[in-house]
Amino acid sequence: MATVLSVSGSPSATSRTARLLRHLDRRLTAQGHEVIPLDVRTLPAEALLGADLRHPAIAGATALFDRAQGVVIGTPVYKAAYSGLLKSLLDLLPQYALAGKTVLPLATGGTTAHVLAIDYALRPVLSSMGATHVVQGWFTLDKDITVGDDGAVTVAPGAAGALAQIVDQFSAALDGRTALLSCAG
């Protein structure tokens, strides 16, 4: 099975985006993948904004991208684009940091007016970074993500079914890639 880096580009500590990603991480783990969560907001702001590639936290994040066979990128949508926090990290990574990787883009937002942010804002950046396969992404409305008092995430039935299918397709793409790599090795 594959190693998956699950990246939340939300600046909020109580982010629905991050909580949704951790919810989906459990599905990928149950399918046999090793999932490593990365909340970009936990990286030092001065290192991100100052483009300090030698900072241990930035070097560590870069190493996580290098280690992963698959990457899930989750972001809230602000002003019809992915978060500036996510952009800060992506700008620091090597030009082809996603080369040879399967990538699943996910976004959350308050209105369906932002549903195309994945295809028009995020997907081109992921492709330019060398992603071998950017699978179909998914946009989830904030109102479809509920967080209980215990922190448990519930996704509205329609969105939950679609997300499960998208995650399963991503997992299958990873499994196919892993099988190809073992045959080639």
C-alpha positions in Angstrom: 0.0 0.0 0.0 1.0 3.6 -0.4 2.1 6.4 1.8 -0.3 9.3 1.6 0.4 12.9 2.7 -2.8 14.6 3.7 -2.3 18.4 3.6 -4.7 20.9 5.1 -4.2 24.4 3.8 -6.6 26.0 6.3 -5.4 28.7 8.6 -8.1 27.9 11.2 -7.5 25.7 14.2 -11.2 24.7 14.1 -11.2 24.2 10.4 -13.9 22.1 8.7 -11.4 21.5 5.9 -8.9 19.9 8.3 -11.5 17.9 10.1 -12.9 16.6 6.8 -9.4 15.6 5.8 -8.8 13.7 9.0 -12.2 12.0 8.6 -11.2 10.9 5.1 -7.7 9.9 6.3 -9.4 7.2 8.4 -11.0 5.8 5.3 -7.6 5.7 3.5 -6.0 4.1 6.6 -8.8 1.4 6.7 -7.9 0.7 3.0 -4.3 -0.1 4.1 -2.5 3.1 3.3 -0.2 4.9 5.7 -1.5 8.4 6.1 0.6 11.3 7.3 -1.4 14.5 8.2 0.1 17.9 7.7 -1.6 21.0 8.8 0.2 23.9 7.1 -1.0 26.3 9.8 1.4 24.5 12.2 4.5 25.5 10.2 6.2 28.6 11.4 4.8 31.7 9.7 8.2 33.4 9.6 9.7 30.5 7.8 6.8 30.2 5.3 6.6 33.9 4.5 10.4 34.4 4.6 10.9 31.4 2.3 13.4 29.9 4.7 14.0 26.6 3.0 16.6 25.6 5.6 14.2 25.9 8.5 13.8 22.4 10.0 10.0 22.6 9.8 10.1 23.5 6.1 12.7 20.9 5.3 10.6 18.4 7.2 7.5 19.3 5.2 9.4 19.0 2.0 10.7 15.6 3.0 7.1 14.4 3.7 6.2 15.4 0.1 9.2 13.5 -1.2 8.3 10.4 0.9 4.7 10.2 -0.2 3.3 8.3 -3.2 0.0 10.1 -2.9 -1.0 13.5 -1.7 -4.4 14.8 -0.6 -4.6 18.6 -0.8 -7.5 20.2 1.1 -8.2 23.9 1.2 -11.0 26.2 2.1 -11.9 28.5 -0.8 -11.3 32.2 -0.3 -12.1 34.7 -3.1 -12.5 31.9 -5.6 -9.1 30.4 -5.0 -7.2 28.1 -2.6 -5.9 29.6 0.6 -2.9 31.8 0.7 -1.4 29.6 3.4 -1.4 26.7 1.1 0.1 28.8 -1.7 2.9 29.8 0.7 3.8 26.2 1.2 3.5 25.2 -2.4 5.7 28.1 -3.4 8.5 26.8 -1.2 8.4 23.2 -2.5 10.8 22.2 -5.3 9.3 22.8 -8.8 8.5 19.1 -9.4 7.7 18.2 -5.8 4.7 16.2 -7.0 6.4 14.3 -9.8 5.5 10.7 -9.8 2.6 11.3 -7.3 -1.1 10.8 -7.5 -2.9 13.8 -6.1 -6.5 14.3 -4.8 -7.6 17.9 -4.6 -10.4 18.8 -2.2 -12.0 22.1 -1.3 -14.6 23.4 1.1 -16.6 26.6 1.0 -19.7 28.4 1.9 -21.4 28.5 -1.5 -21.5 26.5 -4.7 -20.2 29.6 -6.5 -16.7 28.4 -5.6 -17.1 24.8 -6.9 -14.8 25.5 -9.9 -11.9 26.6 -7.7 -10.4 23.2 -7.8 -10.3 23.0 -11.6 -9.4 26.6 -12.3 -7.2 27.5 -9.4 -5.7 24.4 -7.7 -5.5 21.8 -10.5 -3.2 23.9 -12.7 -0.7 24.4 -9.9 -0.7 20.7 -9.0 -0.1 19.8 -12.6 2.7 22.4 -13.0 4.4 20.8 -10.0 4.7 17.5 -11.9 1.8 15.5 -10.5 1.6 12.3 -12.5 -2.1 11.9 -11.9 -4.5 14.5 -10.5 -7.6 12.5 -9.9 -11.1 14.0 -9.9 -11.4 16.4 -7.0 -14.4 17.3 -4.9 -15.9 20.5 -3.4 -17.9 20.2 -0.2 -20.1 22.9 1.2 -19.4 23.9 4.8 -23.0 23.3 5.7 -22.5 19.6 4.8 -19.8 19.2 7.4 -20.9 19.0 11.0 -18.6 18.7 14.0 -20.0 17.2 17.1 -19.2 18.2 20.7 -16.8 15.2 20.8 -15.0 16.4 17.6 -16.6 13.6 15.5 -17.3 14.7 11.9 -20.5 13.9 10.2 -20.9 14.6 6.5 -24.4 15.1 4.9 -25.5 11.9 3.2 -25.2 13.2 -0.4 -21.8 14.7 0.1 -20.6 11.6 2.1 -21.5 9.2 -0.7 -19.7 11.3 -3.3 -16.6 11.8 -1.1 -16.4 8.1 -0.4 -16.4 7.4 -4.1 -13.8 10.0 -4.8 -11.5 8.7 -2.0 -12.0 5.2 -3.2 -11.0 6.2 -6.8 -7.9 7.9 -5.4 -7.1 4.8 -3.4 -7.5 2.6 -6.5 -5.2 4.9 -8.5 -2.6 4.6 -5.7 -3.0 0.8 -5.6 -2.5 0.6 -9.4 0.5 2.8 -9.2 2.0 0.8 -6.3 1.4 -2.4 -8.3 3.1 -0.9 -11.4 6.1 0.2 -9.3 6.5 -3.3 -7.8 6.4 -4.9 -11.2 9.0 -2.5 -12.5 11.3 -3.1 -9.5 
